[in-house]
Amino acid sequence: MMNIIKELKSKTHPRVLGGFDIFKYIGPGLLVTVGFIDPGNWASNFAAGSYFGYSLLWVVTLSTIMLIALQHNVAHLGIVTGLCLSEAADKYTPKYIGRPIIITAVLASISTSLAEILGGAIALQMLFNVPIVWGSILTTITVVIMIFTNSYKRMERGIIEFVSVIGLSFIYELFLVHIDWGAATHGWVVPSIPQGSMMIIMSVLGAVIMPHNLFLHSEIIQSRQIQKRSDKYIQQTLKYEFFDTLFSMIVGWAINSAMILLAAATFFHNGIHVEELSQAQSLLTPLLGNSAANIFAIALLLAGISSTITSGMAAGSIFAGLFGESYNIKDSHSIIGICLSLGISLLIIFFISNPFKCLLISQMILSIQLPFTVFLQVSLTSSKQVMGKYANRPWNSAFLYSLAGIVTILNLWLLFENL
């Protein structure tokens, strides 16, 4: 008994990791998660559900599985090297290969920001009848203020709160509709490609596996400078980072699935095709009541603001990497990257006639750029020069390259289908 008491008083015994330790590592994954529950996802998912019912749920499942593997892999790059994907590309790849890919990633971040700002503007139009252009300006100003006045830690807490509200909003709305869970389960696990669905499939894929999120995840995780700690701490972080990624991506899968379920049960069941998000809200009012429609708009506004923040941060990180620097909100390169992404996106909105179609196209553009980012990422994480003993094993590299191959094949399929 005395020995037990002495052991309890001792402060020198080896510490055993407890279950609550994982909460120290949750944050980066959720900050990235909001990127694939952004307004572009809303457009893709509501189009998928209203046109094809439950049959395209498998795309969300496949995309999320791919996303878990890719986000986990790119986080390893940041943990081990202390470099984000953009910095590593600048340092370890020939300029004629790395720089064009990084530039296309900047363009992808612009496409993303376009969708995010539009989503916030559409939500303001739903709630307060604000014109799209003015709503876009207000959303951009709000995001710029938040980006330039918050640190990573404060940003993470805010994003987690936003994701929670969005998730709870859709859970609430699912209770108001009748879901055919048998058909939904079949849709989640059995792939099917209905006629005319390829563009929407690619939009859903691009909306979930977003290139800028791969850059952002590596940036957030490397900002913790874990590579400067002991080897034991690095291994511990690699282990717990996976749980952060897995948890965060499952949250995103659930919310994306809920959007398709809601659209299938509410619109597809009634023979209604959603062609704009404001239409979705107005149609929800007679079907589900005013509260559901208002919650839909509020959740869209939160998604628009929070995802614009992450796309802006990603653009700053990607652009700074061109010059071998990490993201720093006080550095001119990061500031230019943010301004390019948000500014060009806002300018494009002034010339858009069909916001909903623009949302779908913006997500499809992401799927086109995605293979370039994935091939770059896997080549870096498979290199012993870059990762040392933490480099991908051959089977892991083959698996990750196959994911890039799947996206490439789908892109080519879409191209030939539209020729």
C-alpha positions as CSV (number, residue, x, y, z in Angstrom):
1,M,0.0,0.0,0.0
2,M,2.8,2.4,0.9
3,N,4.5,1.7,-2.5
4,I,1.3,2.7,-4.3
5,I,1.1,5.9,-2.3
6,K,4.7,6.7,-3.1
7,E,4.1,6.0,-6.8
8,L,1.1,8.4,-6.8
9,K,3.2,11.1,-5.2
10,S,6.1,10.6,-7.6
11,K,6.5,13.0,-10.5
12,T,9.3,11.1,-12.3
13,H,7.4,8.0,-13.5
14,P,6.9,7.7,-17.2
15,R,3.7,9.3,-18.4
16,V,1.2,7.1,-20.2
17,L,-0.9,8.8,-23.0
18,G,-4.5,9.1,-22.0
19,G,-7.6,9.1,-24.1
20,F,-8.0,12.9,-23.7
21,D,-4.6,13.6,-25.3
22,I,-6.2,13.4,-28.7
23,F,-8.0,16.7,-28.1
24,K,-4.7,18.5,-28.2
25,Y,-4.4,17.5,-31.8
26,I,-7.9,18.2,-33.0
27,G,-8.1,21.5,-34.9
28,P,-6.2,21.4,-38.2
29,G,-8.5,18.7,-39.6
30,L,-11.6,20.6,-38.7
31,L,-10.2,23.9,-40.1
32,V,-9.8,22.0,-43.4
33,T,-13.2,20.3,-43.1
34,V,-15.1,23.5,-43.6
35,G,-13.5,23.6,-47.1
36,F,-15.6,20.7,-48.2
37,I,-18.8,21.8,-46.7
38,D,-18.6,25.1,-48.5
39,P,-21.3,26.7,-50.8
40,G,-19.8,24.9,-53.8
41,N,-20.6,21.6,-52.0
42,W,-24.1,22.8,-51.3
43,A,-24.7,23.4,-55.0
44,S,-23.2,20.1,-56.1
45,N,-25.0,18.1,-53.4
46,F,-28.4,19.7,-53.9
47,A,-28.0,19.2,-57.6
48,A,-27.0,15.5,-57.1
49,G,-29.9,14.8,-54.7
50,S,-32.6,16.7,-56.6
51,Y,-31.7,15.2,-60.0
52,F,-30.6,11.7,-59.1
53,G,-32.0,11.0,-55.6
54,Y,-29.9,8.8,-53.5
55,S,-27.9,7.2,-56.3
56,L,-24.9,9.5,-56.1
57,L,-24.2,9.2,-52.4
58,W,-21.4,6.8,-53.3
59,V,-19.4,9.7,-54.7
60,V,-19.3,11.3,-51.2
61,T,-18.2,8.0,-49.7
62,L,-15.5,7.5,-52.3
63,S,-14.3,11.1,-52.1
64,T,-14.1,11.0,-48.3
65,I,-12.1,7.8,-48.3
66,M,-9.7,9.3,-50.8
67,L,-9.6,12.6,-48.9
68,I,-8.7,10.8,-45.6
69,A,-5.7,9.2,-47.3
70,L,-4.6,12.4,-49.0
71,Q,-5.0,14.8,-46.1
72,H,-3.3,12.3,-43.7
73,N,-0.4,12.0,-46.2
74,V,0.1,15.7,-46.7
75,A,-0.1,16.4,-42.9
76,H,2.8,14.0,-42.6
77,L,4.8,16.2,-44.9
78,G,4.2,19.2,-42.7
79,I,4.9,17.3,-39.5
80,V,8.2,15.7,-40.6
81,T,9.7,18.5,-42.7
82,G,8.3,21.6,-41.2
83,L,7.4,22.7,-44.7
84,C,4.0,23.2,-46.3
85,L,3.3,21.5,-49.7
86,S,4.0,24.7,-51.6
87,E,7.4,25.3,-49.8
88,A,8.4,21.7,-50.3
89,A,7.6,21.9,-54.0
90,D,9.7,25.0,-54.3
91,K,12.6,23.4,-52.4
92,Y,12.7,19.9,-53.8
93,T,11.2,19.9,-57.3
94,P,12.6,21.4,-60.5
95,K,11.2,24.9,-61.1
96,Y,9.7,23.9,-64.4
97,I,7.6,21.2,-62.7
98,G,6.8,22.7,-59.2
99,R,6.0,26.3,-60.2
100,P,3.4,25.6,-62.9
101,I,1.6,23.2,-60.5
102,I,1.7,25.8,-57.7
103,I,0.4,28.5,-60.1
104,T,-2.5,26.2,-61.1
105,A,-3.2,25.7,-57.4
106,V,-3.4,29.4,-56.9
107,L,-6.0,29.5,-59.8
108,A,-7.8,26.6,-58.0
109,S,-7.9,28.7,-54.8
110,I,-9.4,31.6,-56.8
111,S,-12.1,29.2,-58.1
112,T,-12.7,28.1,-54.6
113,S,-13.0,31.6,-53.2
114,L,-15.4,32.4,-56.0
115,A,-17.8,29.7,-54.8
116,E,-17.4,30.7,-51.1
117,I,-18.0,34.4,-51.6
118,L,-21.0,33.6,-53.8
119,G,-22.4,31.3,-51.2
120,G,-22.2,34.0,-48.5
121,A,-23.8,36.5,-50.9
122,I,-26.7,34.1,-51.8
123,A,-27.3,33.5,-48.1
124,L,-27.5,37.3,-47.5
125,Q,-29.9,37.6,-50.4
126,M,-32.1,34.8,-48.8
127,L,-32.1,36.4,-45.4
128,F,-32.1,40.1,-46.1
129,N,-32.8,40.5,-49.8
130,V,-29.3,41.9,-50.4
131,P,-28.3,42.0,-54.1
132,I,-25.6,39.4,-55.0
133,V,-23.0,41.9,-55.8
134,W,-23.4,43.8,-52.5
135,G,-23.6,40.6,-50.6
136,S,-20.3,39.5,-52.2
137,I,-18.7,42.7,-51.2
138,L,-19.9,42.4,-47.6
139,T,-18.8,38.8,-47.4
140,T,-15.4,39.7,-48.7
141,I,-14.9,42.6,-46.3
142,T,-16.0,40.4,-43.3
143,V,-13.6,37.7,-44.3
144,V,-10.7,40.1,-44.8
145,I,-11.2,41.5,-41.3
146,M,-11.4,38.1,-39.8
147,I,-8.2,36.8,-41.6
148,F,-6.1,39.9,-40.7
149,T,-7.2,39.9,-37.0
150,N,-7.1,36.3,-36.0
151,S,-4.3,33.8,-35.2
152,Y,-4.4,30.2,-36.1
153,K,-5.7,29.1,-32.7
154,R,-8.5,31.6,-32.6
155,M,-9.3,30.7,-36.2
156,E,-9.5,27.1,-35.3
157,R,-12.0,27.7,-32.5
158,G,-14.2,29.8,-34.6
159,I,-14.2,27.3,-37.5
160,I,-15.1,24.5,-35.1
161,E,-18.1,26.5,-33.9
162,F,-19.2,27.2,-37.5
163,V,-18.9,23.5,-38.4
164,S,-20.9,22.5,-35.4
165,V,-23.7,24.9,-36.2
166,I,-23.8,23.8,-39.8
167,G,-23.9,20.1,-38.8
168,L,-26.6,20.6,-36.3
169,S,-28.6,22.6,-38.8
170,F,-28.7,19.7,-41.2
171,I,-29.3,17.1,-38.5
172,Y,-32.3,19.2,-37.5
173,E,-33.7,19.4,-41.0
174,L,-33.3,15.6,-41.5
175,F,-35.7,15.0,-38.7
176,L,-38.3,16.9,-40.7
177,V,-38.3,14.7,-43.8
178,H,-38.8,11.0,-44.5
179,I,-35.6,9.3,-45.6
180,D,-35.7,6.0,-47.5
181,W,-32.7,4.5,-45.5
182,G,-32.6,1.4,-47.6
183,A,-32.1,3.3,-50.8
184,A,-29.7,5.6,-49.1
185,T,-27.5,2.7,-47.8
186,H,-27.5,1.2,-51.3
187,G,-26.5,4.6,-52.7
188,W,-23.6,5.0,-50.3
189,V,-22.0,1.7,-51.2
190,V,-23.0,0.8,-54.7
191,P,-21.6,3.0,-57.5
192,S,-23.8,4.0,-60.3
193,I,-23.5,6.6,-63.1
194,P,-26.9,7.7,-64.3
195,Q,-27.1,9.2,-67.7
196,G,-26.1,12.9,-67.7
197,S,-24.7,12.7,-64.2
198,M,-20.9,12.9,-64.9
199,M,-20.7,16.7,-64.6
200,I,-22.4,16.6,-61.2
201,I,-20.2,13.6,-60.1
202,M,-17.1,15.6,-60.9
203,S,-18.5,18.6,-59.1
204,V,-19.1,16.6,-56.0
205,L,-15.7,15.0,-56.3
206,G,-14.0,18.4,-56.7
207,A,-16.1,19.9,-53.9
208,V,-14.9,17.2,-51.5
209,I,-11.3,16.7,-52.5
210,M,-10.2,20.3,-52.9
211,P,-6.6,21.0,-54.0
212,H,-6.2,24.1,-51.8
213,N,-7.2,22.1,-48.7
214,L,-4.1,19.8,-49.3
215,F,-1.9,22.9,-49.2
216,L,-3.7,24.4,-46.3
217,H,-3.5,21.2,-44.1
218,S,0.2,20.9,-44.6
219,E,0.6,24.7,-43.7
220,I,-1.5,24.5,-40.5
221,I,0.2,21.4,-39.2
222,Q,3.8,22.6,-40.0
223,S,3.0,25.9,-38.2
224,R,3.3,23.9,-35.0
225,Q,7.0,23.2,-35.8
226,I,6.7,19.6,-34.6
227,Q,9.8,18.6,-36.6
228,K,11.9,20.5,-34.0
229,R,10.8,18.2,-31.2
230,S,12.1,14.7,-30.4
231,D,11.6,11.7,-32.7
232,K,9.3,10.2,-30.1
233,Y,7.1,13.3,-30.2
234,I,7.0,13.3,-34.0
235,Q,5.8,9.7,-34.0
236,Q,3.2,10.4,-31.4
237,T,1.9,13.4,-33.4
238,L,1.8,11.3,-36.6
239,K,-0.4,8.8,-34.7
240,Y,-2.8,11.3,-33.3
241,E,-3.0,13.5,-36.4
242,F,-4.6,10.5,-38.2
243,F,-7.4,10.5,-35.6
244,D,-7.9,14.3,-36.1
245,T,-8.1,13.8,-39.9
246,L,-10.4,10.7,-39.6
247,F,-12.7,12.5,-37.2
248,S,-12.9,15.7,-39.2
249,M,-13.4,14.0,-42.5
250,I,-16.2,11.8,-41.1
251,V,-17.9,15.0,-39.9
252,G,-17.6,16.4,-43.4
253,W,-18.9,13.1,-44.9
254,A,-22.0,13.2,-42.6
255,I,-22.8,16.8,-43.5
256,N,-22.3,16.3,-47.3
257,S,-24.4,13.1,-47.1
258,A,-27.1,15.0,-45.2
259,M,-27.4,17.6,-48.0
260,I,-27.9,14.9,-50.6
261,L,-30.4,13.1,-48.3
262,L,-32.4,16.3,-47.7
263,A,-32.4,17.1,-51.5
264,A,-33.4,13.6,-52.4
265,A,-36.2,13.3,-49.8
266,T,-37.5,16.8,-50.4
267,F,-37.0,17.7,-54.0
268,F,-36.3,14.5,-56.0
269,H,-39.3,12.8,-54.3
270,N,-41.5,15.7,-55.5
271,G,-40.0,15.8,-59.0
272,I,-38.3,19.2,-58.4
273,H,-34.8,20.0,-59.8
274,V,-32.9,22.5,-57.8
275,E,-31.2,25.0,-60.1
276,E,-30.2,27.7,-57.6
277,L,-29.7,27.7,-53.8
278,S,-32.3,30.4,-53.2
279,Q,-34.8,28.2,-55.0
280,A,-33.9,25.4,-52.5
281,Q,-34.7,27.7,-49.6
282,S,-38.0,28.9,-51.0
283,L,-39.0,25.4,-51.8
284,L,-38.2,24.2,-48.3
285,T,-40.6,26.8,-46.8
286,P,-43.9,25.1,-47.9
287,L,-42.4,21.6,-47.6
288,L,-40.7,22.0,-44.2
289,G,-41.8,25.3,-42.7
290,N,-40.2,28.7,-42.2
291,S,-37.8,27.6,-39.5
292,A,-36.1,25.0,-41.8
293,A,-35.7,27.5,-44.6
294,N,-34.2,30.2,-42.3
295,I,-31.8,27.6,-40.7
296,F,-30.8,26.6,-44.2
297,A,-29.9,30.2,-45.1
298,I,-28.0,30.9,-41.8
299,A,-26.0,27.7,-42.2
300,L,-25.1,28.7,-45.8
301,L,-23.9,32.1,-44.5
302,L,-21.7,30.5,-41.9
303,A,-20.4,28.0,-44.4
304,G,-19.7,30.9,-46.9
305,I,-17.8,33.0,-44.4
306,S,-15.8,30.2,-42.8
307,S,-14.8,28.5,-46.0
308,T,-13.8,31.9,-47.6
309,I,-11.5,32.3,-44.6
310,T,-9.8,29.0,-45.3
311,S,-9.6,29.5,-49.0
312,G,-8.0,32.9,-48.5
313,M,-5.5,31.4,-46.0
314,A,-4.7,28.6,-48.4
315,A,-4.1,31.1,-51.2
316,G,-1.7,33.0,-49.0
317,S,0.2,29.8,-48.1
318,I,0.4,28.6,-51.7
319,F,1.6,32.0,-53.1
320,A,4.2,32.4,-50.3
321,G,5.5,28.9,-51.0
322,L,6.5,30.1,-54.5
323,F,9.1,32.2,-52.7
324,G,10.1,29.5,-50.3
325,E,8.2,31.0,-47.4
326,S,5.5,29.8,-45.0
327,Y,2.2,31.6,-44.4
328,N,2.6,34.7,-42.4
329,I,-0.3,37.2,-42.3
330,K,2.2,40.1,-41.8
331,D,4.4,39.0,-44.8
332,S,3.8,40.7,-48.2
333,H,3.8,37.4,-50.1
334,S,1.0,35.9,-48.0
335,I,-0.9,39.1,-48.2
336,I,-0.6,39.2,-52.0
337,G,-1.8,35.6,-52.2
338,I,-4.9,36.4,-50.1
339,C,-5.7,39.5,-52.1
340,L,-5.3,37.8,-55.4
341,S,-7.7,35.0,-54.4
342,L,-10.4,37.1,-52.9
343,G,-10.0,40.1,-55.2
344,I,-10.1,38.2,-58.5
345,S,-13.0,36.1,-57.2
346,L,-15.0,39.2,-56.3
347,L,-14.2,40.8,-59.7
348,I,-15.5,37.8,-61.5
349,I,-18.8,37.9,-59.6
350,F,-19.6,41.2,-61.1
351,F,-19.9,39.5,-64.5
352,I,-21.8,36.3,-63.5
353,S,-25.3,35.8,-64.7
354,N,-26.0,32.4,-63.2
355,P,-24.5,32.0,-59.7
356,F,-25.7,28.4,-59.3
357,K,-24.2,27.1,-62.5
358,C,-21.0,29.1,-61.6
359,L,-20.8,27.2,-58.3
360,L,-21.0,23.8,-60.1
361,I,-18.4,24.8,-62.7
362,S,-16.0,26.1,-60.0
363,Q,-16.1,22.7,-58.3
364,M,-15.5,20.9,-61.5
365,I,-12.4,23.1,-62.1
366,L,-11.0,21.8,-58.8
367,S,-11.3,18.2,-59.9
368,I,-9.4,19.1,-63.1
369,Q,-6.5,20.6,-61.1
370,L,-6.5,17.9,-58.4
371,P,-4.4,15.2,-60.1
372,F,-1.5,17.7,-60.5
373,T,-1.5,18.5,-56.8
374,V,-1.8,14.8,-55.8
375,F,1.0,13.6,-58.1
376,L,3.2,16.4,-56.7
377,Q,2.3,15.6,-53.1
378,V,2.9,11.9,-53.4
379,S,6.2,12.3,-55.2
380,L,7.4,14.5,-52.3
381,T,6.1,12.2,-49.5
382,S,7.6,9.2,-51.2
383,S,11.1,10.7,-51.4
384,K,13.6,9.7,-48.8
385,Q,15.5,13.0,-49.5
386,V,12.4,14.9,-48.3
387,M,10.9,12.6,-45.7
388,G,13.9,10.5,-44.6
389,K,12.7,7.4,-42.7
390,Y,9.1,8.7,-42.8
391,A,8.9,8.4,-46.5
392,N,5.9,6.5,-47.9
393,R,6.3,2.8,-48.2
394,P,6.0,1.4,-51.8
395,W,2.5,0.0,-51.3
396,N,1.4,3.4,-49.8
397,S,2.8,5.3,-52.7
398,A,1.1,3.0,-55.2
399,F,-2.2,3.4,-53.4
400,L,-1.9,7.2,-53.4
401,Y,-0.9,7.4,-57.0
402,S,-3.9,5.2,-57.9
403,L,-6.1,7.9,-56.3
404,A,-4.7,10.5,-58.6
405,G,-5.2,8.0,-61.5
406,I,-8.9,7.6,-60.6
407,V,-9.5,11.4,-60.7
408,T,-7.6,11.6,-64.0
409,I,-9.7,8.9,-65.6
410,L,-12.9,10.6,-64.4
411,N,-11.7,13.9,-65.8
412,L,-11.0,12.3,-69.2
413,W,-14.4,10.6,-69.1
414,L,-16.1,13.9,-68.6
415,L,-14.0,15.4,-71.4
416,F,-14.9,12.7,-73.9
417,E,-18.6,12.8,-72.8
418,N,-18.8,16.5,-73.7
419,L,-16.9,16.3,-77.0
